[in-house]
Amino acid sequence: MQRLDVQFLSGGSRCDAWLYLPESKHPAPIIVMAHGLGSTRSMGLDNYAQRFSMLGYACLVFDYRHFGGSEGEPRQLLDVNKQLQDWKAAVAFARTRSDVNTNKVILWGTSFSGGHVIATAADDQKISAVISQCPFTDGMASSMAVPPLTSMKVTARALRDKIGSWLGTAPVTIALAGKPGTTAMMSAPDCEDGYLNLVPESEAKRFPNYVAARIALQILTYFPGRKTPNLNCPVLFCVCETDTVAPAKATLRHARRAPQGEIKRYNEGHFDIYTGTAFERTIGDQIDFLQRAVPLS
């Protein structure tokens, strides 16, 4: 296996990515991957890509515009439409590579990107399979999981940021993860430690635990789970039953409407799935799904 540093353009800006190429006599199916809300590829995605590549699958793991190694100003600007454009650009780039099987493109997303892969595959009928891990599927369900007072504070800051964007002022930011009761995008008891523990130790001191607050307004109206009936490929939904960020009840309701959907449930929280025994159980199920849905031979 080798890992290459590659780039592709999205909306005129450069997106940085890792391309994992397995040792193989034939071009391998390629899994396009990206992280969740405000997260970057360095926050644990290498663990997944390495395991998939060891099996014989290629992987393209990218950072969204405005985040990580990718271009985009202002920094930490999270916009649903831009990120969906980045997904389409990543898939288009994967299909230009002569060293992968461009007829077998798989999407892998987690948390916020778990919703993005549903939306992307629903619009691209050539996608071969989807893995959607602890996915954000329903903006109303996620918003209702936030205590009312916290929700009011978040909305007020989001409105300030949105109005400022019309006036050309610098973004008003909000913490991505914080303690319960603080004004943060994610503030359930397991969120701050769970989220920040994904940050590599080498990046911990300089990691920007914030985002432009206007994204909170988009979350309310983003329902990628409604597109599950439009998926025409095999889909694996990995659902955390005690998820405080993407409530399992709404996710399961949407997942059951996918024509070729498979559901795996885990007695874990939203951030537990990335490490330890929970990771091993989940990656095992994902590998089994891949080998059945998009076999290498």
Disulfide bonds with the S-S distance in Angstrom:
none
